């Protein structure tokens, strides 16, 4: 009785690994470097560092959740809406 359940569980786990692992790795590699974006508040260029770990783990469940870790315009504009990530 336990052997078929273990086999099915192992197949599901391996299938999830082969599907989710490439998505997670691709997302991490995409967001690990700083990006230059246009700040919607100042209309100037800003260099932002995106939280790549949060983005890659949230991408396993759908669209990646993007949060700014640091920005070249901070601390003057600390707590901004982070609308620059919508680009």
Steps between C-alpha positions, in 0.01 A plus 500: 500500500778745586716424196260646237449813710874548542554448127228750408637749753851462358373552145311814601803633690735440205256653253467808722877523526546485122236768446561736792880491526567653154241771561652588837856505367405709195321757717792522743750552218277766345466714813832448681673804346420866547272654238485855368140620482316828462358624828134592447515764775814690395502399131872437539704183479548293811699186570293246692594172661209253492454233767588201280430237765145620553447522125626149426307325776178685424537414130443135592138590578429742215618847409816601690454742787744789445627717786780756495782420741690820434473800271747771403238768577446376855521625783344822364201309363491211747163324506402586143228304320758300299306562179828479309473121518188497282719553192 
